[in-house]
Amino acid sequence: MNGKPDPANLVLLGVVTGVRGLRGELRIKSFTAHPEDLGAYGPLWDKAGEVSYQVIVTGEARGQLIARIRGVSDRIAAEMLKGLTLHIPRSALPKLEEDEFYHSDLIGLQVITTSGEVLGTVSAVEDFGASDVLEVDGGPVKGLVVPFTKEVVPEIDLNTGWVMVNPPDGLLEPSEDEAKQTE
């Protein structure tokens, strides 16, 4: 790729969550389909598209990648990268099929029910094993986690910025802790 990418066309692939050891290794949470492939995407960019990073995956521990970034060789330099988000130009990613989405495209979308009730916004997309879930913040239900299935999320409109949810029974019920707080 020649030049710097347009920040508006960058897709989030990972975030540096911490350091490991004294030689500049990093812990990275990968948002790719196959986390271990993060380094295979080529140079990754900061969110402004100003600085590129060559990521070399060296292993995995506690559900996160262990990696090195070319030019980072000690813990002090690695500490400076904590919180760094790693992006790639959308044009470098494979084309998506209809009803496929990059997780980063869902972050920030408004979540509404099929009856029009606003539940908040998507704050994260997580994969805990069975299937992806949407974490929803800023709405009437604290700690709302929505299964990301076609049955529960029948429609997504990226152009207007919303996710429609058909909540299964009990999904919008307050937790026991919340119920006790309102008594």
C-alpha positions in Angstrom: 0.0 0.0 0.0 1.3 3.4 -0.9 0.8 6.3 1.5 -1.3 6.5 4.6 -4.9 5.1 4.7 -8.0 7.2 5.1 -9.0 6.9 8.8 -12.6 6.8 7.9 -12.0 3.5 6.0 -10.1 1.7 8.7 -11.5 -1.4 10.4 -10.5 -2.4 14.0 -8.6 -5.7 14.2 -7.2 -5.7 17.7 -6.2 -3.7 20.8 -3.0 -3.9 22.9 -4.2 -4.8 26.4 -0.9 -5.2 28.2 2.7 -6.2 28.2 4.4 -9.5 28.9 8.0 -9.9 30.1 10.9 -7.6 29.8 11.6 -7.9 26.0 8.7 -5.9 24.6 6.2 -8.6 24.1 2.6 -7.4 24.1 -0.8 -8.9 25.0 -3.3 -8.2 22.2 -7.0 -8.9 22.0 -7.7 -9.8 18.4 -11.1 -9.3 16.7 -10.3 -11.3 13.6 -12.1 -14.6 12.7 -8.9 -16.5 13.5 -7.1 -14.5 16.2 -3.7 -16.1 15.4 -3.8 -14.6 11.9 -3.6 -11.0 13.1 0.0 -10.7 11.9 -0.8 -12.1 8.5 -2.9 -9.0 7.5 0.3 -7.1 6.8 1.0 -3.7 8.4 -1.6 -2.5 10.8 -2.3 1.1 11.6 -3.2 3.3 14.5 -6.8 4.7 14.4 -5.6 8.0 12.8 -3.9 6.1 10.0 -0.7 7.9 10.8 1.6 5.1 12.2 1.9 1.6 10.8 3.0 -1.4 12.9 4.3 -4.8 11.8 2.8 -7.4 14.3 4.5 -10.7 14.8 2.4 -13.2 16.7 4.5 -15.4 19.0 1.9 -17.3 21.0 -1.3 -17.2 22.9 -2.1 -17.0 26.7 -5.3 -16.6 28.6 -7.3 -16.0 25.4 -5.1 -13.3 24.1 -2.3 -13.2 21.6 1.3 -12.7 22.6 3.0 -10.7 20.0 5.9 -8.4 19.1 5.8 -5.2 17.2 8.8 -4.6 15.0 11.0 -1.9 16.7 9.7 -2.5 20.2 12.4 -4.4 22.2 11.9 -3.6 25.8 9.1 -3.4 28.4 9.2 0.4 28.6 8.5 0.8 24.9 5.9 -1.9 25.1 4.1 -0.1 28.0 3.8 3.0 25.9 1.6 1.0 23.5 -1.0 -0.2 26.0 -4.5 0.8 24.7 -3.3 1.1 21.1 -5.9 0.0 18.6 -4.8 -1.8 15.5 -6.6 -1.2 12.2 -6.5 -2.2 8.6 -7.9 -0.4 5.5 -11.3 -1.9 4.6 -10.0 -2.4 1.0 -7.5 -4.9 2.3 -10.2 -7.2 3.8 -12.3 -9.7 1.9 -15.7 -8.6 0.5 -18.5 -9.6 2.9 -21.6 -11.5 1.9 -25.0 -10.1 2.5 -25.9 -10.4 6.2 -22.2 -10.5 7.2 -20.6 -7.7 9.2 -17.3 -6.7 10.7 -17.6 -6.4 14.4 -16.2 -2.9 14.4 -19.1 -1.9 12.1 -21.6 -2.8 14.8 -20.0 -0.8 17.6 -21.9 2.4 18.3 -25.1 1.3 16.5 -28.4 2.1 18.2 -30.2 -1.1 19.5 -34.0 -1.0 19.1 -36.6 -3.7 19.7 -39.1 -4.8 17.0 -41.7 -2.7 18.9 -39.5 0.4 18.7 -38.1 0.6 22.2 -34.5 1.9 22.4 -32.3 -0.4 24.4 -29.0 1.6 24.1 -26.0 1.2 21.8 -23.7 -1.7 20.9 -20.5 -1.3 23.0 -18.8 -4.5 22.1 -19.2 -7.8 20.2 -17.8 -10.8 22.1 -17.4 -14.5 21.4 -17.7 -16.6 24.5 -17.8 -19.9 22.7 -21.4 -20.8 21.6 -22.0 -17.7 19.4 -21.3 -14.0 19.3 -23.1 -11.7 21.6 -23.7 -7.9 21.5 -23.0 -5.9 24.7 -25.4 -3.0 24.9 -24.8 0.0 27.1 -26.7 3.3 27.8 -30.2 1.9 28.0 -32.8 0.9 30.5 -31.3 -2.6 31.2 -27.9 -2.6 32.8 -25.4 -5.1 31.5 -27.6 -6.2 28.6 -26.1 -9.0 26.5 -27.9 -9.9 23.3 -27.3 -13.2 21.5 -26.1 -12.3 18.0 -28.3 -14.7 16.1 -30.7 -14.2 13.1 -33.6 -15.0 15.4 -32.8 -12.4 18.0 -31.2 -9.8 15.7 -33.3 -10.1 12.5 -32.2 -6.8 10.9 -29.2 -4.5 10.8 -29.1 -1.2 8.9 -25.5 0.2 8.8 -26.6 3.1 6.7 -29.0 4.5 9.2 -27.1 3.1 12.2 -29.3 0.6 14.0 -29.7 -3.0 15.1 -33.2 -4.4 15.5 -33.6 -6.9 18.3 -36.5 -9.4 18.8 -35.8 -10.1 22.5 -36.5 -13.6 23.8 -38.5 -14.0 27.0 -36.6 -12.8 30.0 -33.9 -10.9 28.1 -35.1 -7.5 29.2 -35.9 -8.5 32.8 -33.7 -6.8 35.5 -31.1 -9.0 37.2 -31.8 -10.1 40.8 -29.3 -7.4 42.0 -31.1 -4.7 40.0 -34.5 -5.9 41.3 -33.3 -5.7 44.9 -32.0 -2.1 44.3 -35.3 -0.9 43.1 -37.2 -2.3 46.1 
